[in-house]
Amino acid sequence: MFEMHILLTGLIIFVARICDVSIGTVRTIITVQGRTTIAFFLATFEITIWVLVASAVINQVKEQPLLVLFYALGYATGNVVGIIVERKLAFGLIILKVITPNTGRQLADSLRQNGQPVTIFRGEGMHGPVEELYIACRRRDLKWILSDVRRIDPAAFYVIEQARDISKVLRPTYSALGGWRSVAKRK
C-alpha cells in the first residue's frame, strides 16, 4: 500500500511539473512572438521550479521509483494546461484574410462599425470575382471578428496567419466584452 508521505510528495511533484511545464509552454510561444522581457521572467520561474522538482525526484528515485510516474504525468499534463492557458490569454497579433464572392463590402462595413480596420482587395477566385478582406488584429479579437464574418457570410473562406511584427497595431475602438469584464458590466 502507498505510504502517505510518498503520495503527498508525488502529488506535489505532479502539481509543480504542471506549473513549470505550463509556464514553459507559454514562455516558448511568447519568445517566438518576440516578447523578451516577459519571457525572461517566465523562464526564471520555470527553471526554479524545475530544479527543485528534478532534484527531489533524483534524490528519491532509488527508494521511491513511483515518483518518476508523478513527474512524467505532471510533465504531460503541463503541456496540455500550458496550451489551454496560452489560448485563453491569446497573446500576439494575427492576420485574418477573409475571401468572399458576395459580401465583402457588408463584412468590411460591419467590422469597421465595431472599430476594426479592414482593407479590401478585389481578386479572381476559382469561380469568378471575389473580395479579400485583409485584417491585422490581436488574437483576442479574433473570436468576435469571426463571429461577425460567420453571421454575415457563413460560406466565407478565411485564413489565419501569425504576425510577428506589425508597424503599428490599429486596435478596434470597440471590443466585445468577454470573461470577467462581461460579468462586471452586467451588474
C-alpha positions as CSV (number, residue, x, y, z in Angstrom):
1,M,0.0,0.0,0.0
2,F,1.1,3.6,-0.5
3,E,2.6,5.5,2.3
4,M,1.0,8.8,2.8
5,H,4.3,10.9,2.6
6,I,5.1,9.2,-0.8
7,L,1.7,10.0,-2.2
8,L,1.9,13.6,-0.9
9,T,5.4,14.0,-2.4
10,G,4.1,12.6,-5.6
11,L,1.2,15.0,-5.8
12,I,3.5,17.9,-5.0
13,I,5.8,16.8,-7.8
14,F,2.8,16.4,-10.2
15,V,1.4,19.9,-9.5
16,A,4.9,21.5,-9.6
17,R,5.6,19.9,-13.0
18,I,2.2,21.1,-14.3
19,C,3.2,24.6,-13.2
20,D,6.7,24.7,-14.7
21,V,5.8,23.0,-18.0
22,S,2.7,25.3,-18.4
23,I,5.0,28.3,-17.8
24,G,7.5,26.8,-20.3
25,T,4.8,26.4,-22.9
26,V,3.6,29.9,-22.6
27,R,7.2,31.2,-22.4
28,T,8.1,29.5,-25.7
29,I,5.1,31.0,-27.5
30,I,5.9,34.4,-26.1
31,T,9.5,34.1,-27.1
32,V,8.6,33.3,-30.7
33,Q,6.5,36.5,-30.6
34,G,9.5,38.5,-29.6
35,R,8.3,39.4,-26.1
36,T,11.7,39.1,-24.4
37,T,11.1,40.8,-21.0
38,I,8.1,38.6,-20.2
39,A,9.9,35.5,-21.5
40,F,12.9,36.3,-19.2
41,F,10.7,36.4,-16.0
42,L,8.7,33.3,-17.0
43,A,12.0,31.4,-17.7
44,T,13.3,32.4,-14.2
45,F,10.2,30.9,-12.5
46,E,10.1,27.9,-14.8
47,I,13.7,26.8,-14.2
48,T,13.5,27.5,-10.4
49,I,10.5,25.1,-10.1
50,W,12.2,22.6,-12.4
51,V,15.5,22.4,-10.5
52,L,13.6,21.9,-7.2
53,V,11.4,19.2,-8.5
54,A,14.0,17.4,-10.6
55,S,16.4,17.3,-7.6
56,A,13.7,16.0,-5.3
57,V,12.9,13.2,-7.8
58,I,16.6,12.3,-8.4
59,N,17.4,12.2,-4.7
60,Q,14.5,9.8,-4.0
61,V,14.2,7.8,-7.2
62,K,16.1,4.7,-5.8
63,E,13.8,4.4,-2.8
64,Q,10.6,5.6,-4.5
65,P,10.6,4.9,-8.2
66,L,6.9,5.7,-8.3
67,L,7.9,9.4,-8.2
68,V,9.1,9.2,-11.8
69,L,5.5,8.4,-12.8
70,F,4.2,11.5,-11.0
71,Y,7.0,13.5,-12.7
72,A,6.1,12.2,-16.1
73,L,2.3,12.7,-15.7
74,G,2.9,16.2,-14.4
75,Y,5.0,17.0,-17.5
76,A,2.4,15.6,-19.9
77,T,-0.5,17.4,-18.1
78,G,1.6,20.6,-18.0
79,N,1.9,20.6,-21.8
80,V,-1.9,20.5,-22.2
81,V,-2.5,23.0,-19.4
82,G,0.1,25.4,-21.0
83,I,-1.6,25.3,-24.4
84,I,-5.0,25.9,-22.8
85,V,-3.7,28.9,-20.8
86,E,-1.9,30.4,-23.8
87,R,-5.1,30.1,-25.9
88,K,-7.1,31.9,-23.1
89,L,-4.5,34.6,-22.8
90,A,-4.4,35.0,-26.7
91,F,-1.2,37.0,-26.8
92,G,0.0,38.2,-30.1
93,L,-1.1,39.5,-33.4
94,I,-2.6,37.7,-36.4
95,I,-3.5,38.4,-40.0
96,L,-7.0,37.3,-40.9
97,K,-7.8,37.0,-44.6
98,V,-11.4,36.6,-45.5
99,I,-12.4,35.7,-49.1
100,T,-16.0,36.1,-50.2
101,P,-17.6,36.4,-53.6
102,N,-20.6,38.4,-52.5
103,T,-20.4,40.0,-49.0
104,G,-17.0,41.8,-48.9
105,R,-18.4,45.3,-48.5
106,Q,-21.0,44.3,-46.0
107,L,-18.4,42.4,-43.9
108,A,-16.0,45.3,-44.0
109,D,-18.7,47.8,-43.0
110,S,-19.8,45.7,-40.1
111,L,-16.2,45.2,-38.8
112,R,-15.4,48.9,-39.3
113,Q,-18.6,49.9,-37.3
114,N,-17.1,47.9,-34.5
115,G,-13.8,49.8,-34.9
116,Q,-11.8,47.1,-36.6
117,P,-9.7,48.4,-39.5
118,V,-10.1,46.4,-42.7
119,T,-8.5,46.6,-46.2
120,I,-10.4,45.2,-49.2
121,F,-8.7,43.7,-52.3
122,R,-10.6,42.6,-55.4
123,G,-9.4,39.4,-56.9
124,E,-10.3,36.4,-59.1
125,G,-11.3,33.2,-57.5
126,M,-11.9,29.8,-58.9
127,H,-15.5,30.7,-59.9
128,G,-15.2,34.4,-60.7
129,P,-14.6,37.7,-58.9
130,V,-14.0,37.7,-55.1
131,E,-13.1,40.3,-52.5
132,E,-10.4,39.6,-49.9
133,L,-10.6,41.3,-46.6
134,Y,-7.2,41.8,-45.0
135,I,-7.4,42.3,-41.2
136,A,-4.5,42.7,-38.9
137,C,-5.7,42.3,-35.3
138,R,-5.0,41.0,-31.9
139,R,-5.6,37.3,-31.3
140,R,-8.0,38.1,-28.5
141,D,-10.3,40.0,-31.0
142,L,-10.4,37.0,-33.4
143,K,-13.4,35.4,-31.7
144,W,-15.8,38.4,-32.2
145,I,-14.4,39.1,-35.7
146,L,-15.0,35.5,-36.9
147,S,-18.4,35.6,-35.3
148,D,-19.3,38.6,-37.4
149,V,-17.9,37.0,-40.5
150,R,-19.9,33.8,-40.0
151,R,-23.1,35.7,-39.2
152,I,-22.9,37.7,-42.4
153,D,-21.4,35.1,-44.7
154,P,-21.4,31.5,-43.4
155,A,-19.7,30.3,-46.6
156,A,-16.8,32.8,-46.4
157,F,-13.4,31.3,-46.7
158,Y,-10.7,32.5,-44.3
159,V,-7.1,32.0,-43.4
160,I,-5.4,33.0,-40.2
161,E,-1.6,33.7,-40.1
162,Q,0.7,34.5,-37.3
163,A,2.0,38.1,-37.5
164,R,5.4,38.5,-35.7
165,D,5.9,42.2,-36.3
166,I,3.4,44.9,-37.4
167,S,4.4,48.5,-38.0
168,K,1.5,49.7,-35.8
169,V,-1.5,48.0,-34.4
170,L,-4.8,49.6,-35.1
171,R,-6.8,48.4,-32.2
172,P,-10.5,48.4,-32.6
173,T,-12.3,51.2,-30.9
174,Y,-14.9,48.6,-29.7
175,S,-14.1,45.2,-28.4
176,A,-16.9,42.8,-27.4
177,L,-16.6,42.2,-23.6
178,G,-15.8,38.7,-22.6
179,G,-14.9,36.8,-19.5
180,W,-14.9,38.7,-16.2
181,R,-15.5,42.0,-18.0
182,S,-18.8,40.9,-19.4
183,V,-20.0,39.8,-15.9
184,A,-18.9,43.0,-14.3
185,K,-20.6,45.1,-17.0
186,R,-24.0,43.4,-16.4
187,K,-24.1,44.3,-12.7
